[in-house]
Amino acid sequence: MYTESREEIAEPREPEVPNLDDFAGYEDGESYVVCDKTNAKAWVRSDVTETPSR
């Protein structure tokens, strides 16, 4: 028995880089909140922040 497939395989793509202008952040007491300006339900609160080492 012979089976033939005509499924197209997508070419690999580079991952999309987010546009940083779509995000805003603010301090809320001891926490830092990052919000997606394009989706009011998308936000992250962090109570641990560190300065990047160079």
N, C-alpha and C positions, 0 to 999 in steps of 0.2 A: 504494500500500500504506500502511496506517495502523497505527502502533504506539502502544500506550497503556502508560504506566508508572504504577504505583501505589506506587512507592517513597516511603516517608516520610522527610522530611528533618528531622533533629533540630534543635531550636532551639539557637542558640549559648549556651554557658554560661560563667560566670566560671571561671577556673582554680581548682582547689582549693588552698587555702593549707595547707601542712604544719603539723601540731601540733608546736610546738617542744618539748613535753614528751616527744615520742617520740625525741628525740636526746640524746646525751651526748657530752662531749668530754674529752680528757685530754692532757697533755703526755707525750711519749715521747722523752726525750733532747732533741734539737734540733727534733723534729717535733711537730705537733699532730694528734691523731686524733679524728675525729668519727664516732660510731657511731649506727646506727639501732637503738633498743632493741626494735623489733618484728621485726627481721630480723638475726640474728647475722652473716650473710654480707655485709651492706651497711655498708661503712665507707669513709672517705676519710682518707688521711694527707697532710699538707701540711708541707713544710719551709720554706715562705715564709709568714710571717704579717705583717700590717701593721695598725697602729692606724688606724681610719677617720678621715679628716680632716673637720673640721666647717666 
